[in-house]
Amino acid sequence: MRTDPRARVERWQTDVPTVGGPLEADAATLSAYTERGEELLAALPARYDRDGAAQHLADRIHAACRTARDRFVGRHAEAVHAALTDGLRVHRGVAELAAAAAEAFPGLVPTGTQLAAERALPQRDKEGREIDQGLFFRGLLRSPSAGAHLLESMRRPTARAVELLPRLRSEGGLNLGPVALHCDAGVARLTMQNLHCLNAEDDAQVAAMETAVDLALLHDDVRVLLLRGGIMTHPRYAGRRVFSAGINLRDLVAGRISFTGFLLGRELGYVSKLVHGLRLDDGTDAQKPWVAAVDTFAIGGGMQLLLVADRVVAGADAWFSLPAAKEGIVPGAANLRLARLTGARLARRIILGGRRVHARDADAGLLCDDVVPPDEVGDAAQRAAAELDSAAVPANRRMLNLAEEPTDALRAYLAEFAYVQACRLHSPDVVAKAGASA
């Protein structure tokens, strides 16, 4: 007679392993335990075919495996990271680090095969494998040594930017698809051109932005960056410039927003590079001031960028918002950065209450420096860039950013963000809200 699935799960759950031995022994125990969990999970119907009882069992299986993983990484984070980076001598980004961890420590994070299977599903039908990546990176980022090394690794130039740099120097500009880059008279103009979706952010746009930021920071002749939205082809805003509509909700519902490539990689990648600079091979940082020119609106991730710009120029008809409560996810590092600009009360109204701030509002000056007629945004942004083109500006902005956002404070925030955002990404309310808004 076959054992009832509930009884098998209950017996297995009582044996969640503790940790306390050497790395290799605890890793073997974790691998055996999670392998059994996968066997129990495979005996259930696929998620999109489960009834309530089967889904409850699946949730218990995932929860027990995550408890085991959390215990393991909580004890061995530094040793695991050292093993994956050859004692901190190898610099790996989050996606590469997660892939290496899946191979070196079976059961700790999802495999490439598991992630590919998830990627093919809409968000509502996923198992939530990326939550295990969130646990992993929370453990690494909580460690001062592993976390600091990861932050530094993520601020290194991408291979694509290094490859494209000679072309940029010779041609003066590049079209990277979702972002165009043009360098002239010491200014690198980055134009967001995800035109079909009002410059909403997706995996491809984040990758292109990181390449463009790297190129601008690496180019010796560039002294200031200027970021602006392109002219839209979307019927509702055809012929108008738009800064950013935030996360692409259609891609979120379809399951195409990735954790390492977008949600965590964006914060540790190009956004951190804009704030703290590009880490070069000689141990120095390439830092340059930058201007955000806002046309029409800056929503979600678009508004997050304004919090780290050195100068913000906005059209008088523009508005800004962080619709975290509506979308159900955490607005990147805005929870770390917004209050120091606006104060705690206004920050809570914006993040928790979804308040829109219009450029003409009395408190909009806390978010933007210059408000000009809509047809003068380009000229005003160019003047702002010229004002930042001074030899002493990079050194002073570096000291400002160190004072406002110390590395350890950023690391501690991103540690908790990694897990919380991964959980939010797979929460039922997020899927429901995103589906209603897309």
C-alpha positions in Angstrom: 0.0 0.0 0.0 1.4 3.4 -1.0 2.1 5.9 1.7 -0.1 9.0 1.8 1.8 12.0 0.3 1.0 14.1 3.4 2.5 11.5 5.7 5.7 11.3 3.6 6.1 15.1 3.7 5.5 15.2 7.4 8.1 12.6 8.2 10.6 14.3 5.9 9.9 17.7 7.4 10.8 16.5 10.9 14.4 15.9 9.7 15.3 19.4 8.6 19.1 19.3 9.0 20.9 21.5 11.5 24.4 22.8 10.7 27.5 22.8 12.9 30.0 20.6 11.1 32.6 21.5 8.4 31.5 23.0 5.1 31.8 19.8 3.1 29.8 17.7 5.6 27.0 20.2 5.9 26.9 20.7 2.2 26.5 17.0 1.6 23.7 16.9 4.2 21.9 19.8 2.6 22.2 18.2 -0.9 20.7 14.9 0.3 17.8 16.7 2.1 16.9 19.0 -0.7 17.2 16.2 -3.2 14.5 14.3 -1.3 12.5 17.4 -1.2 12.6 17.6 -5.0 11.5 14.0 -5.2 8.5 14.8 -3.0 7.7 17.9 -5.1 7.9 15.9 -8.3 5.3 13.5 -7.0 2.8 16.3 -6.9 1.0 17.7 -9.9 2.6 20.7 -11.7 1.9 23.9 -9.9 -0.7 25.1 -12.5 -2.6 21.8 -12.0 -2.6 21.6 -8.2 -5.6 21.8 -6.0 -5.5 23.5 -2.7 -4.3 20.4 -0.7 -1.4 19.7 -3.2 -0.3 23.3 -3.2 -0.3 23.3 0.6 2.1 20.3 0.5 4.3 22.0 -2.1 4.5 25.1 0.0 5.6 23.0 3.0 8.2 21.2 1.0 9.6 24.5 -0.3 9.5 26.0 3.2 11.5 23.1 4.8 14.1 23.2 2.0 14.5 27.0 2.5 14.9 26.5 6.2 17.7 24.1 5.5 19.3 26.4 3.0 19.0 29.4 5.3 20.7 27.6 8.1 23.5 26.4 5.8 24.3 29.8 4.2 23.9 31.5 7.6 26.8 29.4 9.0 28.9 29.0 5.8 28.4 32.2 3.8 32.0 33.3 3.9 33.4 29.8 3.2 31.0 29.3 0.3 31.8 32.7 -1.2 35.5 32.1 -0.8 35.2 28.7 -2.6 33.3 30.3 -5.4 35.7 33.2 -5.8 39.0 31.4 -5.3 39.6 33.2 -2.0 38.2 36.6 -3.2 40.6 36.5 -6.2 37.9 36.0 -8.8 35.2 38.6 -9.4 31.8 37.1 -10.3 28.5 39.0 -10.8 25.3 37.7 -9.2 24.1 35.6 -12.2 27.5 33.9 -12.6 27.9 33.5 -8.8 24.5 31.8 -8.5 25.3 29.5 -11.4 28.6 28.5 -9.8 26.9 27.9 -6.5 24.4 25.6 -8.1 27.2 23.5 -9.5 29.5 23.5 -6.5 26.8 23.2 -3.8 23.9 21.1 -5.1 20.6 22.0 -3.6 21.7 25.4 -2.4 20.3 27.4 -5.3 18.3 26.4 -8.4 20.1 24.9 -11.3 20.1 26.3 -14.8 17.6 23.7 -15.9 15.2 24.6 -13.1 15.5 28.3 -13.8 14.9 27.7 -17.6 11.8 25.7 -16.8 10.6 28.6 -14.6 11.4 31.1 -17.2 9.1 29.4 -19.7 6.1 29.9 -17.3 3.9 32.9 -16.6 4.6 34.3 -13.1 1.5 32.8 -11.5 2.6 29.2 -12.5 6.2 29.4 -11.2 7.5 27.4 -8.2 9.3 30.5 -6.9 12.8 29.1 -7.4 14.3 32.6 -7.3 13.4 32.9 -3.6 16.2 30.4 -3.0 18.5 32.8 -4.8 17.3 35.6 -2.6 18.1 33.5 0.5 21.6 32.8 -0.9 22.4 36.5 -1.6 21.0 37.6 1.7 23.5 35.3 3.4 26.4 36.6 1.3 25.5 40.2 1.6 25.1 39.9 5.4 28.7 39.0 5.6 31.0 42.1 5.7 33.8 40.4 3.7 31.7 38.4 1.2 29.2 41.2 0.8 31.8 43.9 0.2 33.5 41.7 -2.4 30.2 41.1 -4.1 29.4 44.8 -4.2 32.9 45.5 -5.7 32.6 42.7 -8.2 29.2 44.0 -9.5 30.8 47.5 -10.0 33.3 46.2 -12.5 32.9 46.9 -16.2 30.9 44.3 -18.2 32.7 42.3 -20.8 30.3 43.8 -23.5 31.3 47.4 -22.5 35.0 46.6 -22.7 34.5 45.0 -26.1 32.5 48.0 -27.4 34.7 50.8 -26.0 37.0 51.1 -29.1 34.0 51.4 -31.3 32.5 54.1 -29.2 35.8 56.0 -29.3 36.0 55.8 -33.0 32.3 56.4 -33.9 31.3 58.7 -31.1 28.0 56.9 -30.5 26.3 53.5 -30.3 22.8 52.2 -30.5 22.4 49.5 -27.9 18.7 48.8 -28.7 16.8 49.9 -25.6 19.4 52.7 -25.0 21.4 54.9 -27.4 24.7 56.5 -26.4 26.2 59.6 -28.0 29.4 61.3 -26.8 30.2 64.9 -27.7 32.0 67.9 -26.0 32.6 65.9 -22.8 29.0 64.9 -22.4 27.7 61.3 -22.8 24.0 61.4 -23.7 22.2 58.3 -22.7 18.8 58.1 -24.4 16.3 55.5 -23.2 14.4 54.2 -26.2 12.3 51.3 -25.1 9.7 53.1 -27.2 7.0 50.5 -27.4 6.4 50.5 -23.6 7.1 54.1 -22.6 10.6 53.2 -21.5 9.4 50.6 -19.1 12.2 48.5 -17.7 12.8 44.9 -18.6 15.7 42.5 -18.6 17.0 43.7 -22.0 16.7 47.4 -21.0 18.6 46.9 -17.7 21.4 45.1 -19.5 21.7 47.8 -22.1 21.7 50.5 -19.5 24.5 48.9 -17.6 26.5 48.6 -20.9 25.9 52.3 -21.6 26.8 53.5 -18.1 30.0 51.4 -18.2 30.9 52.9 -21.6 30.3 56.4 -20.5 32.3 55.9 -17.3 35.2 54.3 -19.2 35.4 56.8 -22.0 38.3 59.2 -21.2 36.8 62.1 -23.0 33.5 62.0 -21.1 33.2 64.2 -18.0 29.4 64.3 -17.4 26.5 61.9 -18.2 23.1 63.1 -19.2 20.1 60.6 -19.1 16.9 61.4 -20.9 13.9 59.5 -22.4 13.5 59.2 -26.1 10.6 60.3 -28.3 7.8 57.8 -28.1 6.0 55.8 -30.8 3.3 54.6 -28.3 0.0 55.9 -29.6 -0.9 57.7 -26.3 2.4 59.7 -26.2 3.4 59.6 -29.8 5.9 62.4 -30.6 6.5 63.2 -26.9 9.5 62.3 -24.7 8.9 60.1 -21.7 11.5 59.4 -19.0 10.4 56.0 -17.7 7.2 54.0 -16.9 9.0 51.8 -14.3 9.0 48.0 -14.4 7.4 46.4 -17.4 4.2 44.9 -15.9 3.4 42.8 -18.9 6.8 41.2 -18.7 6.3 40.7 -15.0 3.0 38.9 -15.5 4.5 36.8 -18.3 7.3 35.7 -16.0 10.1 37.5 -18.0 11.4 39.7 -15.2 14.4 37.9 -13.7 15.8 38.2 -10.2 19.5 38.2 -10.8 19.3 39.9 -14.2 16.9 42.6 -13.1 15.6 43.0 -9.6 18.9 42.4 -7.8 21.3 42.9 -10.7 20.0 46.4 -11.4 20.6 47.6 -7.9 24.0 46.1 -7.5 24.9 46.8 -11.1 24.3 50.0 -13.1 22.5 51.9 -10.3 25.4 51.4 -7.9 27.8 52.4 -10.7 26.0 55.6 -11.1 26.3 56.3 -7.4 29.7 54.9 -6.4 31.5 54.6 -9.8 33.0 51.9 -11.9 35.6 49.7 -10.1 38.7 49.5 -12.3 41.5 46.8 -12.4 43.9 49.1 -10.6 41.5 49.4 -7.6 40.4 53.0 -8.4 36.9 54.1 -9.1 35.8 55.9 -12.3 33.1 58.4 -11.1 31.4 61.1 -13.1 28.5 63.4 -12.3 25.3 63.0 -14.1 22.1 64.8 -14.9 18.6 63.3 -15.2 16.3 65.2 -17.7 12.7 64.2 -16.9 9.9 64.6 -19.5 6.3 63.7 -18.8 6.8 61.2 -15.9 9.3 59.2 -13.9 7.5 56.2 -12.4 8.9 53.4 -10.2 12.5 52.6 -11.4 12.5 55.9 -13.3 11.9 57.9 -10.1 14.5 55.7 -8.3 17.1 57.0 -10.6 16.3 60.6 -9.7 17.3 59.8 -6.1 20.9 59.2 -7.1 21.3 61.9 -9.8 23.5 64.9 -9.2 21.1 67.2 -10.9 17.5 66.7 -11.9 15.8 68.9 -14.5 12.1 68.4 -15.1 9.4 69.7 -17.3 6.7 71.7 -15.6 4.1 69.1 -16.6 6.1 66.2 -15.3 5.3 64.0 -12.3 7.1 61.4 -10.2 5.8 58.3 -8.3 6.9 55.1 -6.6 3.7 52.9 -6.9 5.1 50.2 -4.6 1.8 49.6 -2.8 0.0 49.2 -6.1 2.5 46.8 -7.7 3.3 45.0 -4.4 7.1 44.9 -4.8 9.9 46.9 -3.1 11.0 50.0 -5.1 14.7 49.0 -5.3 16.8 51.0 -2.9 14.3 53.9 -2.8 13.4 52.9 0.8 17.1 53.6 1.7 17.5 56.8 -0.3 14.2 58.7 -0.4 13.8 59.8 3.2 17.2 61.6 3.2 15.9 63.8 0.4 12.3 64.3 1.4 12.1 63.5 5.1 10.4 60.4 6.6 6.8 61.6 6.5 6.7 62.5 2.8 8.8 59.3 2.0 6.1 57.2 3.6 3.3 58.9 1.7 5.1 58.3 -1.5 6.1 54.7 -0.9 3.3 53.4 1.3 0.5 55.6 0.1 1.4 55.9 -3.6 1.4 59.7 -3.6 2.4 61.4 -6.9 4.6 64.4 -6.8 4.1 66.9 -9.6 6.9 69.1 -10.7 4.8 72.2 -9.8 4.1 71.0 -6.2 5.7 73.0 -3.4 7.7 70.0 -2.2 8.8 68.9 -5.6 12.0 70.8 -5.0 13.1 68.0 -2.7 13.2 65.7 -5.8 14.3 68.0 -8.7 16.5 71.0 -9.0 15.1 72.8 -12.0 11.6 73.0 -13.3 11.3 74.5 -16.7 8.7 74.7 -19.5 8.4 71.3 -21.2 10.0 72.5 -24.4 13.1 73.7 -22.6 14.0 70.5 -20.8 16.8 69.7 -23.2 18.5 73.1 -23.1 18.2 73.3 -19.3 19.7 69.8 -18.9 22.6 70.8 -21.2 23.2 73.9 -19.0 23.1 71.7 -15.9 25.7 69.3 -17.4 27.9 72.3 -18.2 27.7 73.4 -14.6 28.8 70.0 -13.4 31.7 69.9 -15.8 34.4 71.0 -13.3 37.5 69.3 -12.2 36.6 69.3 -8.5 33.0 67.9 -8.9 33.9 64.2 -9.1 35.9 64.3 -5.9 33.2 66.2 -4.1 30.4 64.0 -5.3 32.4 60.9 -4.2 32.7 62.3 -0.7 29.0 63.3 -0.6 28.0 59.8 -1.7 30.3 58.2 0.9 28.7 60.3 3.6 25.1 59.7 2.5 25.4 56.0 1.5 28.3 54.2 3.2 29.2 50.8 1.7 28.2 48.9 4.8 24.8 50.6 4.9 24.1 49.8 1.3 25.3 46.2 1.8 23.1 45.7 4.9 20.0 47.1 3.0 20.6 45.0 -0.1 21.0 41.9 2.0 17.4 42.2 3.3 16.2 43.5 -0.1 17.5 40.4 -1.8 15.2 38.1 0.1 12.2 40.3 0.6 12.1 41.3 -3.1 12.4 37.6 -4.2 9.5 36.7 -2.0 7.4 39.7 -3.2 8.1 38.8 -6.8 6.3 35.4 -6.2 3.5 36.7 -3.9 -0.1 36.1 -5.2 -1.0 39.7 -4.7 1.8 40.9 -6.9 0.7 38.7 -9.8 -2.9 39.8 -9.3 -2.1 43.5 -9.1 0.4 43.3 -12.0 -2.2 41.5 -14.1 -4.8 44.1 -13.5 -2.4 47.0 -14.4 -0.6 45.5 -17.4 
